[in-house]
């Protein structure tokens, strides 16, 4: 659950970028654009327990949400429409694999 919440927060980092580029309006737009995919992705990684609840799992989570954040954001944006279209996550394959399937 904690990884899901942290993931949603990381995805709203677009708010900081938006604020830097566009002032208060950019801050709101960046937050709105980051929050929706962040919440969907955060819920998905929390429900499938993608990351192990140990130091290695935490470090892999940090890598995915810092150095690999552009890839993670693209995956989060890609996930939303697929879940809306009725596709589902493979929980058994995703569990502790550091990726959603």
N, C-alpha and C positions, 0 to 999 in steps of 0.2 A: 504494500500500500504506500509506503513512504517513497519508493522509487517512482510510483505513478504521480504523486504530488510534486516531487522534485522535477520530474519531467515536464509537467504542465508549467511550472514556474520557469524552467529553462527556455521553453518555447516562447514565453512572453518577453524574452530578451529583445525581441523585435521592437518592443515599446521603447527601450532605451535608444536603439538605432533611429527609430522614427522621431523621437524627441530631439535627438541630435541633429537630424536632417530637416525636420519640419516644425520644430517648436511644439507647443501644446497640442495642436491638431495632429501633428505627426505622431506624438506620443499616444494619443487615443487610437489612431488608425493602426499603429504598430501593435498596440496591446490587443486590439480586437482581432487583427489578422493572425496573431500568434496564439491567442488564447483558445480559439475553437479547435484547431488541429492539435494543440498541446493537450487539451482536455481529453480528446478522443484517444490520442496516442498514450497519454498517461494512464487512462483507464485500461487500455489494452495491455500495457506492460504490467500493470498491477494485477489484473485478473488472470493473466497467464503465467505470472511469476517468472518473467524472462530472466531476471538477474537473481543470482544466488544471494541469500541473506548472510554473506560473509565478506571478508575484506576483498577477496578477488572479485566478487560480484559488484561490490561498491566501486572498485577501481575501474572495472569495465564500464559501469554506468557513467562514471566521470569522463572516461575517454569518449564514449558515444555522445555525451552532452557538452563537450568542449571541442576537442580537436576534430571530431567527426560530426559536429553539429549540423553542417550543411546537408550531409547525407541523412541524418536523423530527421531533419525538418522535411526534406523531400519525401521520405518514407511516411512521415506523419500526414502530410498533405495527400499522399497517394492512398493512405489507409481509409480516410473518411468516406470517399465515394464508394469504395469497394464494400465497406460495411453497410452503407446505405443501400447498395444494390442487392444485399442479401448474402454476401459472402461471409464466411465465418473464419475465425482464427483456429488453428490447430494447436490446442492447448498442450497436448502431450509432447509435440515436437518443439514447441516454443519454450517450454519450461526449462529454465536454467541454461538456455542456449545463447543468450545475449542477442537474440533476434526474434522477430515476430514471423510466424509462418501462417 
